[in-house]
Amino acid sequence: MRPHPTGRHARIRNSTGFTLLEIVVTLVLIGLGTALVAPMFRRDTLPDDDYPAVVSAARELAVRRAQRLVLDVDDRGQWRLSAAGDSTAIGAGVLSDPITASRLSLTPLGACFHERGPDARGWDAIACAPAGGWRR
């Protein structure tokens, strides 16, 4: 039986470099960190053309921000999106087809409530659309 090496002969091989496992773990950690930080640098853009697209984008933004948002549209078709209780605009634009003035409240859970306007009665809060669908 061979004696167990001690002293300067204890190190049989030189360990230079990294093992494959260490490299994989490092890459996974870098990937997770990037996935968590990258959405913070994403720019929030809202469409500028038709009402259904603006409502859909505002709804998505309310869910992503986990914040109640308010979408105001005036008689000339100018819209403005802001956080509830805050006067600072998150986005603004002009609709291609002007509609009657309305005010939508968008919840962090994705529901949309019509606060005023002629469509307030026939509004589906879960679908974020008029009860009969969007008129084209």
JORAFEN-V291384 format. One record per residue. N is the residue number from 1. RES is the residue in one letter. SS is DSSP state (hx for helix, st for strand, lp for the rest). OMEGA is omega in whole degrees, 0 to 359 (999 if undefined). D_CENTER is the distance of its C-alpha to the mean C-alpha in whole Angstrom. Layout:
N_RES_SS_OMEGA_D_CENTER, N_RES_SS_OMEGA_D_CENTER
//
This chain:
1_M_lp_185_67, 2_R_lp_179_65, 3_P_lp_179_64, 4_H_lp_184_61, 5_P_lp_177_60, 6_T_lp_176_60, 7_G_hx_185_60, 8_R_hx_179_59, 9_H_hx_182_59, 10_A_lp_179_56, 11_R_lp_184_54, 12_I_lp_181_55, 13_R_lp_176_52, 14_N_lp_178_50, 15_S_lp_176_46, 16_T_lp_180_45, 17_G_lp_183_41, 18_F_lp_176_38, 19_T_lp_179_38, 20_L_hx_180_36, 21_L_hx_178_34, 22_E_hx_179_33, 23_I_hx_180_32, 24_V_hx_179_30, 25_V_hx_178_28, 26_T_hx_179_28, 27_L_hx_177_26, 28_V_hx_179_24, 29_L_hx_177_23, 30_I_hx_179_22, 31_G_hx_178_20, 32_L_hx_178_18, 33_G_hx_178_18, 34_T_hx_180_16, 35_A_hx_180_13, 36_L_hx_185_13, 37_V_hx_186_13, 38_A_hx_180_12, 39_P_hx_179_8, 40_M_hx_181_9, 41_F_hx_179_11, 42_R_lp_182_9, 43_R_lp_178_10, 44_D_lp_178_8, 45_T_lp_179_11, 46_L_lp_179_12, 47_P_lp_188_15, 48_D_lp_190_18, 49_D_lp_184_20, 50_D_lp_186_20, 51_Y_hx_179_19, 52_P_hx_179_18, 53_A_hx_179_15, 54_V_hx_179_15, 55_V_hx_180_14, 56_S_hx_180_12, 57_A_hx_179_10, 58_A_hx_178_10, 59_R_hx_179_10, 60_E_hx_180_6, 61_L_hx_178_5, 62_A_hx_179_8, 63_V_hx_182_7, 64_R_hx_180_3, 65_R_hx_185_6, 66_A_lp_186_9, 67_Q_lp_177_11, 68_R_lp_180_13, 69_L_st_179_13, 70_V_st_178_16, 71_L_st_179_17, 72_D_st_176_20, 73_V_st_179_22, 74_D_lp_183_26, 75_D_lp_180_29, 76_R_lp_179_29, 77_G_lp_177_25, 78_Q_st_180_23, 79_W_st_182_20, 80_R_st_179_18, 81_L_st_179_15, 82_S_st_176_15, 83_A_st_180_15, 84_A_lp_180_17, 85_G_lp_181_20, 86_D_lp_183_19, 87_S_lp_181_21, 88_T_lp_181_19, 89_A_st_173_17, 90_I_st_179_13, 91_G_st_179_14, 92_A_st_179_18, 93_G_st_180_20, 94_V_st_178_22, 95_L_lp_179_22, 96_S_lp_176_25, 97_D_lp_181_27, 98_P_lp_178_27, 99_I_lp_177_27, 100_T_lp_183_28, 101_A_lp_179_27, 102_S_st_178_24, 103_R_st_179_22, 104_L_st_173_19, 105_S_st_183_17, 106_L_st_184_14, 107_T_lp_178_13, 108_P_lp_179_11, 109_L_lp_176_12, 110_G_lp_178_12, 111_A_lp_180_15, 112_C_st_180_16, 113_F_st_177_20, 114_H_st_180_22, 115_E_st_178_24, 116_R_st_180_26, 117_G_lp_184_28, 118_P_lp_182_30, 119_D_lp_186_27, 120_A_lp_182_26, 121_R_lp_184_29, 122_G_lp_184_28, 123_W_st_177_24, 124_D_st_186_22, 125_A_lp_181_20, 126_I_lp_181_18, 127_A_lp_183_18, 128_C_lp_182_17, 129_A_st_174_20, 130_P_st_184_24, 131_A_lp_180_26, 132_G_lp_183_28, 133_G_lp_180_25, 134_W_lp_176_24, 135_R_lp_179_27, 136_R_lp_999_28
//
